[in-house]
Amino acid sequence: MLNLIGFDIDPKMVQLANQNIKNAGLEKYIKVTPQDYLNVKVQKCLLTNPPYDKRIKLTNLKIYDKLFEDLRWVECGGIITGYDVSDKFYNTFKVRILSNWGKKVKFFYKI
């Protein structure tokens, strides 16, 4: 059985996500909790499209450092980002250029 756990620091977003999960009939498989990702230990797989531009200031990108470090050690996963991240990640992960509502973003992933 697949069990997915999601996190968001904003309790309103957690409530909205859990309502959407319930509406889809997936509440026994997916649960979102109010937590700061910086305090989470990822175990097997990581898949995320963290907020960028409007919700994260360019001066506070600790979350990206942790995401890429976690992606390095999990079995599988990916990160979608609109930020120009360090070139060192291009050699570590596979990269695809995508469009997210007209904005070019990068999908860093490992299988």
TAPE-V345893 format. One record per pair of residues at least 24 apart in sequence whose ideal C-beta (glycine too) atoms are under 8 Angstrom apart, sorted by the first residue. I is the first residue (numbers start at 1). GAP is how many residues later the second one is. D is the distance in whole Angstrom. If there is no record, write none. Layout:
# TAPE-V345893
i=I gap=GAP d=D
i=I gap=GAP d=D
This chain:
# TAPE-V345893
i=1 gap=28 d=7
i=2 gap=27 d=6
i=3 gap=26 d=6
i=3 gap=27 d=8
i=3 gap=28 d=8
i=4 gap=25 d=6
i=4 gap=26 d=4
i=4 gap=27 d=8
i=5 gap=25 d=8
i=5 gap=26 d=6
i=5 gap=27 d=8
i=5 gap=28 d=7
i=6 gap=24 d=7
i=6 gap=25 d=7
i=6 gap=26 d=4
i=6 gap=27 d=7
i=7 gap=25 d=7
i=7 gap=26 d=6
i=7 gap=27 d=8
i=7 gap=28 d=5
i=7 gap=29 d=8
i=7 gap=30 d=5
i=7 gap=33 d=6
i=8 gap=24 d=6
i=8 gap=26 d=7
i=8 gap=27 d=8
i=9 gap=25 d=7
i=9 gap=26 d=7
i=9 gap=27 d=5
i=9 gap=28 d=7
i=10 gap=24 d=8
i=37 gap=26 d=6
i=37 gap=29 d=7
i=37 gap=30 d=7
i=38 gap=24 d=6
i=38 gap=25 d=6
i=38 gap=28 d=6
i=42 gap=28 d=4
i=42 gap=31 d=8
i=42 gap=32 d=6
i=43 gap=31 d=7
i=44 gap=30 d=6
i=44 gap=31 d=5
i=44 gap=32 d=8
i=45 gap=29 d=6
i=45 gap=30 d=6
i=45 gap=31 d=5
i=45 gap=32 d=5
i=46 gap=24 d=5
i=46 gap=25 d=6
i=46 gap=28 d=5
i=46 gap=30 d=8
i=46 gap=31 d=4
i=46 gap=32 d=8
i=46 gap=33 d=7
i=47 gap=30 d=5
i=47 gap=31 d=5
i=48 gap=29 d=8
i=48 gap=30 d=8
i=48 gap=31 d=6
i=48 gap=32 d=7
i=49 gap=30 d=8
i=49 gap=31 d=4
i=49 gap=32 d=8
i=49 gap=51 d=8
i=50 gap=29 d=7
i=50 gap=30 d=8
i=50 gap=31 d=7
i=52 gap=29 d=6
i=52 gap=30 d=5
i=52 gap=31 d=6
i=53 gap=29 d=6
i=58 gap=25 d=8
i=68 gap=24 d=8
i=68 gap=40 d=7
i=71 gap=37 d=7
i=71 gap=39 d=7
i=74 gap=36 d=8
i=76 gap=34 d=6
i=76 gap=35 d=6
i=77 gap=32 d=7
i=77 gap=33 d=6
i=78 gap=29 d=6
i=78 gap=30 d=6
i=78 gap=31 d=3
i=78 gap=32 d=7
i=79 gap=28 d=7
i=79 gap=29 d=5
i=79 gap=30 d=8
i=80 gap=25 d=5
i=80 gap=26 d=7
i=80 gap=27 d=5
i=81 gap=24 d=6
i=81 gap=25 d=6
i=81 gap=27 d=7
i=82 gap=24 d=8
